[in-house]
């Protein structure tokens, strides 16, 4: 076993090694290029043509769904009228 001086040196190594590694490897300069590339990939610059196309597709889908719901409602109402007439 070691003396108290050895224990202090060991504890200093235990604390200083992770701190030094964090200081060396977490600098923004190391990740700047990757962060900029990822930002461009996930958040592309605005494209008016693409945005207009997406909006047209959304509108078309919304109209289709509304027509489908109206059709289902009219079928339901006609079934209710038929069942009321039978009674």
FIKE-221147 format. One record per residue (C-alpha): chain; x, y, z. Coordinates in Angstrom, 1 decimal. Last residue first. Example, Ala and Ser with C-alpha at 12.3 -4.5 7.8 and 13.67 -1.06 7.14 Angstrom:
<chain:A&east:13.7&north:-1.1&up:7.1>
<chain:A&east:12.3&north:-4.5&up:7.8>
end
This chain:
<chain:A&east:-90.6&north:1.5&up:-38.6>
<chain:A&east:-89.3&north:0.9&up:-42.1>
<chain:A&east:-89.3&north:4.6&up:-42.9>
<chain:A&east:-87.0&north:5.4&up:-40.0>
<chain:A&east:-84.6&north:2.7&up:-41.1>
<chain:A&east:-84.5&north:4.2&up:-44.6>
<chain:A&east:-84.0&north:7.7&up:-43.2>
<chain:A&east:-81.2&north:6.5&up:-40.9>
<chain:A&east:-79.5&north:4.7&up:-43.8>
<chain:A&east:-79.7&north:7.9&up:-46.0>
<chain:A&east:-78.2&north:9.9&up:-43.2>
<chain:A&east:-75.3&north:7.5&up:-42.8>
<chain:A&east:-74.6&north:7.5&up:-46.6>
<chain:A&east:-74.7&north:11.3&up:-46.6>
<chain:A&east:-72.3&north:11.4&up:-43.7>
<chain:A&east:-69.9&north:8.9&up:-45.4>
<chain:A&east:-69.9&north:11.0&up:-48.6>
<chain:A&east:-69.3&north:14.2&up:-46.7>
<chain:A&east:-66.3&north:12.5&up:-44.9>
<chain:A&east:-64.9&north:11.4&up:-48.2>
<chain:A&east:-65.3&north:14.8&up:-49.7>
<chain:A&east:-63.5&north:16.4&up:-46.8>
<chain:A&east:-60.7&north:13.8&up:-47.0>
<chain:A&east:-60.2&north:14.5&up:-50.7>
<chain:A&east:-60.3&north:18.3&up:-50.1>
<chain:A&east:-57.6&north:18.0&up:-47.4>
<chain:A&east:-55.4&north:15.8&up:-49.6>
<chain:A&east:-55.6&north:18.4&up:-52.5>
<chain:A&east:-54.8&north:21.2&up:-50.1>
<chain:A&east:-51.8&north:19.3&up:-48.6>
<chain:A&east:-50.5&north:18.5&up:-52.1>
<chain:A&east:-50.9&north:22.1&up:-53.2>
<chain:A&east:-49.0&north:23.2&up:-50.1>
<chain:A&east:-46.2&north:20.8&up:-50.8>
<chain:A&east:-45.9&north:22.0&up:-54.4>
<chain:A&east:-45.8&north:25.7&up:-53.2>
<chain:A&east:-43.0&north:24.9&up:-50.7>
<chain:A&east:-41.0&north:23.1&up:-53.4>
<chain:A&east:-41.3&north:26.0&up:-55.8>
<chain:A&east:-40.5&north:28.5&up:-53.0>
<chain:A&east:-37.3&north:26.8&up:-51.9>
<chain:A&east:-36.2&north:27.7&up:-48.4>
<chain:A&east:-32.7&north:26.6&up:-47.4>
<chain:A&east:-32.4&north:23.1&up:-46.2>
<chain:A&east:-32.8&north:22.3&up:-42.5>
<chain:A&east:-31.7&north:18.7&up:-42.0>
<chain:A&east:-28.9&north:18.6&up:-44.5>
<chain:A&east:-27.7&north:22.2&up:-44.1>
<chain:A&east:-27.7&north:21.9&up:-40.4>
<chain:A&east:-25.8&north:18.6&up:-40.6>
<chain:A&east:-23.1&north:20.2&up:-42.8>
<chain:A&east:-22.8&north:23.2&up:-40.5>
<chain:A&east:-22.5&north:20.9&up:-37.4>
<chain:A&east:-20.0&north:18.7&up:-39.1>
<chain:A&east:-17.8&north:21.7&up:-40.1>
<chain:A&east:-18.0&north:23.3&up:-36.6>
<chain:A&east:-17.3&north:20.1&up:-34.6>
<chain:A&east:-13.5&north:20.4&up:-34.0>
<chain:A&east:-13.6&north:24.2&up:-33.7>
<chain:A&east:-16.3&north:23.9&up:-31.0>
<chain:A&east:-13.9&north:22.4&up:-28.5>
<chain:A&east:-15.1&north:19.2&up:-26.8>
<chain:A&east:-12.1&north:17.0&up:-27.4>
<chain:A&east:-9.3&north:18.8&up:-25.5>
<chain:A&east:-11.2&north:20.2&up:-22.6>
<chain:A&east:-13.2&north:17.1&up:-22.0>
<chain:A&east:-10.0&north:14.9&up:-22.2>
<chain:A&east:-8.2&north:17.3&up:-19.7>
<chain:A&east:-11.1&north:17.1&up:-17.3>
<chain:A&east:-11.4&north:13.4&up:-17.6>
<chain:A&east:-7.6&north:13.0&up:-16.9>
<chain:A&east:-7.4&north:15.7&up:-14.1>
<chain:A&east:-9.8&north:14.0&up:-11.6>
<chain:A&east:-8.4&north:10.5&up:-11.6>
<chain:A&east:-4.9&north:11.8&up:-11.9>
<chain:A&east:-5.3&north:14.1&up:-8.9>
<chain:A&east:-6.8&north:11.2&up:-6.9>
<chain:A&east:-3.8&north:9.1&up:-7.7>
<chain:A&east:-1.4&north:11.8&up:-6.7>
<chain:A&east:-3.3&north:12.4&up:-3.4>
<chain:A&east:-3.3&north:8.6&up:-2.7>
<chain:A&east:0.5&north:8.5&up:-3.3>
<chain:A&east:1.0&north:11.3&up:-0.8>
<chain:A&east:-1.3&north:9.5&up:1.8>
<chain:A&east:1.1&north:6.5&up:1.8>
<chain:A&east:1.0&north:3.6&up:-0.5>
<chain:A&east:0.0&north:0.0&up:0.0>
end
